Amino acid sequence: MVAVLGRRPTLAGLITIVGGFFILVGGLFLALFGIVLVDLHVPGGRLFFIGAIDGLVTILVGALIVALPPAKTALGIAAIVLAFVSLPFALGGFLIGFLLTVVGGGLAIAWRPFVLVAGPPPGGPQPPWS
């Protein structure tokens, strides 16, 4: 009998989603600041909306980490890249979003399913069907 415990990297996904929320809030904060700069005709004021988009994509990546365990390595790398992108455009989600997203991406990369095998101890009698 084989029981698989922990079939999904749920903790990694949840930490990434929370980090993405902070990045989204930081991006929206800077987007409001960018609107003021656009009204003052300062070039580059529209770039601050990238932080809000980065936060939304980070939340999506966190949800995909939970939904698609076979793609966890690529999604973990994507989460870490998005965390670094958030530094200039969303203040890294007030730095806590950056840290949570990097930790969540790292956990997604390192996650392995925990398999519990119930059976006779090694070297003991083997069942006839094995």
C-alpha positions in Angstrom: 0.0 0.0 0.0 1.3 3.4 -1.0 -0.1 6.6 0.4 1.0 9.9 -1.1 1.0 12.7 1.4 1.5 16.3 0.2 0.6 15.8 -3.5 0.8 19.6 -4.2 3.2 22.3 -3.2 0.4 24.2 -1.4 2.6 26.1 1.1 4.9 27.4 -1.7 1.9 28.5 -3.7 0.2 30.3 -0.8 3.4 32.1 0.2 3.8 33.2 -3.4 0.2 34.4 -3.6 0.6 36.5 -0.4 3.8 37.9 -1.7 2.1 38.7 -5.0 -0.7 40.5 -3.1 1.9 42.8 -1.4 3.6 43.4 -4.8 0.2 44.3 -6.3 -0.5 46.8 -3.5 3.0 48.3 -3.9 2.4 48.5 -7.7 -0.9 50.2 -7.2 0.7 52.6 -4.8 3.3 53.5 -7.4 0.7 53.6 -10.2 -1.1 56.3 -8.3 2.2 58.1 -7.9 2.7 57.7 -11.7 -0.7 59.2 -12.5 0.4 62.3 -10.6 3.6 62.3 -12.6 1.7 62.0 -15.9 -0.5 64.9 -15.0 2.7 66.9 -14.4 4.0 65.8 -17.8 7.0 63.9 -16.4 8.2 61.3 -19.0 8.1 57.7 -17.8 5.2 58.1 -15.4 3.3 55.3 -17.2 6.0 52.7 -16.3 4.7 52.4 -12.8 1.7 50.4 -14.0 4.1 47.6 -14.6 4.3 47.0 -10.9 0.5 46.3 -10.6 0.7 44.0 -13.6 3.7 42.2 -12.0 1.6 41.7 -8.8 -1.3 40.2 -10.8 1.0 37.8 -12.7 2.8 36.8 -9.4 -0.6 35.9 -7.9 -1.4 33.9 -11.0 2.0 32.1 -10.8 1.3 31.2 -7.2 -2.1 29.7 -8.1 -0.5 27.7 -10.9 2.2 26.4 -8.5 -0.6 24.7 -6.6 -2.6 23.7 -9.7 0.2 22.3 -11.8 2.7 20.4 -9.6 4.6 18.9 -12.6 5.5 22.5 -13.7 6.6 23.6 -10.2 10.3 24.1 -11.1 9.6 26.5 -14.0 6.9 28.3 -12.0 9.2 28.7 -9.0 11.8 30.2 -11.3 9.2 32.5 -12.8 8.1 33.6 -9.3 11.7 34.5 -8.3 12.2 36.4 -11.6 8.9 38.3 -11.0 10.1 39.1 -7.4 13.2 40.8 -8.8 11.2 42.6 -11.4 9.0 44.0 -8.6 11.9 45.8 -6.9 12.0 48.8 -9.2 8.4 48.9 -10.3 6.5 48.0 -7.1 9.1 48.7 -4.4 9.3 44.9 -4.1 5.8 44.9 -2.5 7.3 47.1 0.4 10.1 44.5 0.5 7.9 41.9 2.2 6.3 40.9 -1.1 9.7 40.4 -2.6 10.9 38.3 0.3 7.7 36.2 0.4 7.8 35.6 -3.3 11.4 34.5 -3.3 10.8 32.1 -0.5 7.6 30.8 -2.2 9.5 30.3 -5.5 12.4 28.5 -3.7 10.0 26.2 -1.8 8.3 25.4 -5.1 11.6 24.5 -6.7 12.7 22.3 -3.7 9.3 20.6 -3.2 9.0 16.9 -3.6 6.0 14.7 -2.9 6.1 12.9 0.4 5.4 9.2 -0.2 4.6 6.9 2.6 5.0 3.2 1.8 3.3 0.8 4.3 4.6 -2.7 4.2 6.9 -5.2 5.9 10.2 -3.8 7.2 13.3 -4.2 5.0 14.7 -7.7 5.2 11.4 -9.1 6.6 9.1 -11.6 5.0 7.9 -10.5 1.6 4.3 -11.0 0.5 3.8 -13.5 -2.3 2.4 -10.9 -4.7 5.5 -8.6 -4.8 
